[in-house]
Amino acid sequence: MIVRDITNYIEKLAPLQYAEDFDNVGLLVGNYNAQVTGVLVTLDTLEATVNEAIAKKCNLIVSFHPIIFDGLKKLNGNSYVERVVLKAIKNDIAIYATHTALDNSKNGVSAKICEVLGLTNTKVLIPKKGIIKKLTTYVPSNDAKKLRNSLFNAGAGNVGNYDQCSFNIEGDGTFRGNENSKPVLGEKGKLHTEKETQVSITFESQHENAILKALQKAHPYEEIAYEITTTENVHQNIGMGMLGELEQEMSEKEFLLFLKREMKTDCVRHSELLNKKIKKIAVLGGAGSFAIANAKKADADAYVSADFKYHEFFKAEKSILLADIGHYESEQFTKNLLVDYLTKKFSNFAIILSEKSTNPIYYI
């Protein structure tokens, strides 16, 4: 088992292309080809986490949060980030982070909150843009079906509940090869006209490399004309936050006490109580104040997230109950999600849940 075997499987759940542009995900420390002795799964990577990995003979740490976020200009141990990286390197321990790639996964952080709260009829709260791309190419009409099937097998043509989706236009293609050309159709030096099919097909960005390989392999021409564009379409199954429903509606106080108990938090900061029933819930793990407007637009009765600032509670505007359960508390079950996911695939391999709490905030 090498590091890449583990990370490739994680990326089926949370492709790195799902991550936000500001983020730093993937293998942060170590070598993809290193043999793995064990995997320690954690929310954060601290010095204590590396010590735990050493003690448990794990040389790969799978962390939700990236220990390297803003970049490092020096490695002299003057900050906790530098000390973690130095200790990991010294002990040949690799560190891999998923962060917003897992946040944007349909079965990721917010989905785990929904599971813990028992929410049903769940869907993504903020579908993500920039994930759906479109390939347009031109192929001799007799080869169009073969090419389409090859692209479908590589992951193209899936739209919501449909697969093998494409758009095709028949027309005439013209070309003339020079003396160095090796035309499959026509003769070098002579203008050739061929009945061609323009094939347009959409795909999720994480499949781009596989689709381009399939295009090169299945297309008959020596030189392939194609273009790839990023569409403005949102992906309904990829994005931040989730929306779901409680099985039974609750009063606001009942819901807040339920939330405190199920999410194992010592404190729930909330907006003004409105004397309304709570049924439809929006959730988002981590700092989620940016999505308050999305929760309101979705007609959620309550929005559960973390790190709301003082003035952001005013955004409730007597239309929604805002509940801040704490950053760590909102993401604490993420490491359980990853352990369960990895154990199903690598059942005979050491996948260990970190016993250390990395929550830097305490309550009195």
Protein Blocks (a to p, Z undefined) as FASTA:
>chain_A
ZZklmmmmmmmmmgfklpcfkbcedjfbdcfkbccfbdcddfbdcfklmmmmmmnopabd
cdfbdfblnopfbdehpafklmmmmmmmmnopacddfklmmmmpmklmklmmmmmnopah
iacfbdcehkaccddddddfklmmmmmmmmmmnogaiahjbghiacdddddddddddfkb
ccfbdcehiacddddddddddddfklmmmmmmmmmmmpmbfbdcddddddfbdcfkgceh
iddddfbdcdfklmmmmmmmmnopabdcddddehiacfbdcddehjfklmmmmmmmnopa
bdcdehiafklmmmnnopaccddebjklmmmmmmmmmmmmmmmmmmmbccdddfbdcbfb
dcZZ
